[in-house]
Amino acid sequence: MQTVRVEYSNLEAEVTAWMKGHVAQVKEDFGQGEAYAEAVRLLDDDPWQALQWYVEDVRRGLRTAGV
C-alpha cells in the first residue's frame, strides 16, 4: 500500500475548492436556498464537517485510483 502525503500548505485552498463544489451540487439538486443554508452551516456551525467530508472524498478517490 502506497503512503499518501498531505500537502498542508495547500489544504485550506483544497478544502475551500471542495466546499464550493459541494455547495454548487447542493444548489443544483435542491435550489439556491438550500445551498445558502448548507454554506452557512459548514462555514459557521460545523467547519470540521467540511474537512471530514473532504477527507472522505479524497480517500474514496484514492481507493478508486488504486492508491
Secondary structure per residue as TSV (DSSP state, phi and psi in degrees):
chain	resnum	aa	ss	phi	psi
A	1	M	-	360.0	132.2
A	2	Q	-	-83.5	139.8
A	3	T	-	-84.7	133.7
A	4	V	-	-103.1	128.4
A	5	R	-	-94.1	135.6
A	6	V	-	-88.5	128.0
A	7	E	-	-93.8	91.5
A	8	Y	H	-63.5	-28.4
A	9	S	H	-66.2	-22.5
A	10	N	H	-103.3	-4.6
A	11	L	H	-59.8	-46.1
A	12	E	H	-60.4	-45.1
A	13	A	H	-64.8	-38.9
A	14	E	H	-67.7	-41.2
A	15	V	H	-67.1	-39.8
A	16	T	H	-61.7	-44.4
A	17	A	H	-63.2	-41.2
A	18	W	H	-61.1	-44.4
A	19	M	H	-61.2	-41.1
A	20	K	H	-59.6	-44.7
A	21	G	H	-64.6	-40.9
A	22	H	H	-62.7	-47.3
A	23	V	H	-65.7	-36.9
A	24	A	H	-62.7	-39.8
A	25	Q	H	-66.6	-40.7
A	26	V	H	-61.3	-42.5
A	27	K	H	-61.2	-45.2
A	28	E	H	-62.6	-41.3
A	29	D	H	-79.6	-36.9
A	30	F	H	-127.0	-6.4
A	31	G	-	103.6	168.6
A	32	Q	H	-61.2	-43.2
A	33	G	H	-60.7	-44.5
A	34	E	H	-67.8	-36.8
A	35	A	H	-63.5	-43.1
A	36	Y	H	-62.7	-45.2
A	37	A	H	-61.5	-40.7
A	38	E	H	-66.0	-42.0
A	39	A	H	-61.9	-45.2
A	40	V	H	-63.6	-43.3
A	41	R	I	-60.9	-46.7
A	42	L	I	-70.4	-38.6
A	43	L	I	-77.6	-42.7
A	44	D	I	-97.7	-45.2
A	45	D	I	-88.6	-38.2
A	46	D	-	-148.5	65.6
A	47	P	H	-63.4	-25.6
A	48	W	H	-66.5	-28.3
A	49	Q	H	-63.7	-41.7
A	50	A	H	-61.0	-43.6
A	51	L	H	-63.3	-42.1
A	52	Q	H	-62.2	-46.5
A	53	W	H	-64.6	-38.4
A	54	Y	H	-59.2	-48.8
A	55	V	H	-61.0	-42.6
A	56	E	H	-61.8	-41.5
A	57	D	H	-65.2	-40.8
A	58	V	H	-63.9	-45.4
A	59	R	H	-61.0	-42.9
A	60	R	H	-60.8	-43.1
A	61	G	H	-64.0	-39.5
A	62	L	H	-66.6	-40.5
A	63	R	H	-63.0	-41.8
A	64	T	H	-63.1	-37.3
A	65	A	H	-79.3	-7.3
A	66	G	T	79.8	22.1
A	67	V	-	-90.3	360.0
